């Protein structure tokens, strides 16, 4: 397995993330703190102690950013699914940036619909979406999307290349603001980049490298501070949140803590993740095999598997060119012991 490891932030993707956060400063903090709470941490304490570099990054960017009337369509309301769709579309399709004129609206629409289907675990449309009536029918069938999300997605699907060009233009107009933000945190950033480099080049140890085994060969790995505590993996690229070691679970040879316990308990409350564990109890399986058995898409299984890897409930092994997932029974036994200790 050979991956390309980048030690510089990706200016385009960072600028996209900074645009989202700078339009939603309070909401960004609240959302991150809520997620930290959900992971079993005291969110306000962890954020105030370790996320100062992130706050400075955003505030400096906001000071120098170019704000336009069209920003609102793309970036208001950080909790909206519309923003998630835009973000994942751009991160997973970087060739859109340089080749937008060569890419058809049908291709863009296909990728938008595919992301909605996979991320929300809904059925694909019965037929190809070709007109406004098809778009409305597809969106109306999705109860996970709010009215405002549906309206914006409908607008994008009607003229996707136009909106994508607008978004790319907004991002490019703010690359200089990103450069100023990068400069303002350069000393602290250097330390985080060094830690990241040690983690991603460490051969075969640690959760991140365990997760890498489940990805295709020859992917590009980038550090990111705009998405500070996430590990985002796609077919050709992976983004490593520079603050993710603060919240990542399931490192090898480490006992579960009370915080781990709360996170794992929440994970097991999800029906799909529990179904994956039950099928792996029978025998190790590869992604598509799991997907077919429990009735999910391969992409959705990959998402659930990333969470289970984070808990340390599964491990990865490559055999004959295939990635097999195994149940880590020792970690599950530790979890059961800790649950007994906590509740009885």
C-alpha positions, 0 to 999 in steps of 0.5 A: 500500500502506497499513499501520498502524504501531504504536510501542507493544508489544502488551501481550497478545502480550508477556505471552503471550511473557513467560509462555512464557519466564519458565517456561523461563528456561534453555531460552529462553537455550539455544534462542536461542543455538543459533539464533544459532549456526545462523545462523553467529554465536558465539551466546554472545557475541552473546547476552551482548552484546546480549540483556541487555535481553531477560533483564531483561525476562523476570526482572522479569516473573517477579518480578511474575507470577501463577503458577497450577497450570494454567500448566504445561499451556500453558507447560512445555517451550519446545521443544514444538510445543504451545507454538508452536501456542498462540503462533501461534494467539493472535498470528494470531487476536487477535479471539479475546481479545474475542470468544471467547464468539462463536467456535465450537469448530469454528472454533478446532479448524480453526485449530489443525489448519490451523497443524499442517498448514501448519507441518509440511507434512503432508496435511489430514485426509481428513474433518472432525474431529468426534470423539475418534476423528477427533482420535486418527487425525489426530494418530497420522498426524503423526510430527513430534509427540511423545507429550506434544504429541499428548496436549496437542493432543488435550486442546485439540481435545476442549474448545478453547474451555475451554482458550482461555478459560483461556489468555486468563485467565492472560494477562490476570492477568499484564498488570500484571507485563508493565507492571512489566517494560516499566517496568524497560527503558523507557530502552533500549526507547525506543532500540529503538523509534526504530530500529524506527520508522525501519526500517518507515517507510523507503520501499522500502529494506532487507529488512523493506520488501522482505518487506512487499511480499509481504504483503497491503495494510493490515496492522498492524505491531507491535514486539515484544521478547517475540519479540526476533529474529523477523519474524512475518507473518500475513494481518492483522498483522506483528510485528517483533522489536526485536533482529532487525536483529542477525541479519537477512541480505540487506540490499540493497547489502551483500556476503555475509560469512562468517556470511551464507555459513553461513546461506545454505548451511544454507538451501540444504540444505532441499529445498523452498527449493531447489525454489523457487529452481529454479522461479524460475530459469525465470521470476518467479512469484507465491506460489500459482503456486509452491505448485501447481508444487512441491506445497506450501501457499501458507502454507508457500511464504510461510514458505520465501520469508521465509527466502530473502528473508532470505538475499537470494536473492529479491526482490519485485515487485508487478504487476497486484495480484499479488506476484511473486518474482524470483531475485536472481542477483547475490546467488547469484553472490556466494554461489558466489564466497564458497563457492569462496573458502572451500572451494578 
